[in-house]
Amino acid sequence: GQSLEQPSEVTAVEGAIVQINCTYQTSGFYGLSWYQQHDGGAPTFLSYNALDGLEETGRFSSFLSRSDSYGYLLLQELQMKDSASYFCAVREATGGFKTIFGAGTRLFVKA
Amino acid sequence: DVKVTQSSRYLVKRTGEKVFLECVQDMDHENMFWYRQDPGLGLRLIYFSYDVKMKEKGDIPEGYSVSREKKERFSLILESASTNQTSMYLCASSKPGQGAAGTEAFFGQGTRLTVV
């Protein structure tokens, strides 16, 4: 079956760098995505990695190692507004390319 | 501005009732999804559809059915609501295909369903 593992909670201080890891076990893997969800809000897309390596988008970067079935989201220059839940998600190659989500990592940013 | 709209933000239903959750997207996306979100469990896929009248079961389809008669609308049906179906339900849509296109899912604001 498929599974995704990520830490349940991470705490960091404003201005710091934090890394949220995700390991996955799945079949027909196409890529790893990251989503952010603030309390009471809808998940919003942050990034997608289909190939090994680092993708950078502003303060956020995402990394993938297909051989290790591992990826991470890196958040730099943390701000209070980054306090949210972060989900890794795997895109599988079924008939409709469904997306399976991890349980989420709750990030607390302290002043 | 792209939009996925769910018909209700909050819903309270009685045990045994038939419940319809509606979702409409205006992006002409082929793929549509229904998830439920529970604390500590993340988002779990109930059903998805990659074309009109096409549907596939996700990880937790028991007690649910879906309908996709038109491309823009994807309905989730609880045939006989039970208290363990109390949850936040999220609808999403995306483009098909590999690579960058089709990897971003757009979510609705969610329907918080309480079954009493």
Boltz contact constraints between the chains, C-beta under 6 A:
constraints:
  - contact:
      token1: [A, 31]
      token2: [B, 103]
      max_distance: 6.0
  - contact:
      token1: [A, 33]
      token2: [B, 103]
      max_distance: 6.0
  - contact:
      token1: [A, 42]
      token2: [B, 107]
      max_distance: 6.0
  - contact:
      token1: [A, 42]
      token2: [B, 109]
      max_distance: 6.0
  - contact:
      token1: [A, 43]
      token2: [B, 107]
      max_distance: 6.0
  - contact:
      token1: [A, 45]
      token2: [B, 104]
      max_distance: 6.0
  - contact:
      token1: [A, 48]
      token2: [B, 103]
      max_distance: 6.0
  - contact:
      token1: [A, 95]
      token2: [B, 50]
      max_distance: 6.0
  - contact:
      token1: [A, 96]
      token2: [B, 31]
      max_distance: 6.0
  - contact:
      token1: [A, 96]
      token2: [B, 48]
      max_distance: 6.0
  - contact:
      token1: [A, 96]
      token2: [B, 50]
      max_distance: 6.0
  - contact:
      token1: [A, 98]
      token2: [B, 48]
      max_distance: 6.0
  - contact:
      token1: [A, 99]
      token2: [B, 105]
      max_distance: 6.0
  - contact:
      token1: [A, 101]
      token2: [B, 42]
      max_distance: 6.0
  - contact:
      token1: [A, 101]
      token2: [B, 43]
      max_distance: 6.0
  - contact:
      token1: [A, 102]
      token2: [B, 42]
      max_distance: 6.0
  - contact:
      token1: [A, 103]
      token2: [B, 41]
      max_distance: 6.0
  - contact:
      token1: [A, 103]
      token2: [B, 42]
      max_distance: 6.0
  - contact:
      token1: [A, 104]
      token2: [B, 42]
      max_distance: 6.0
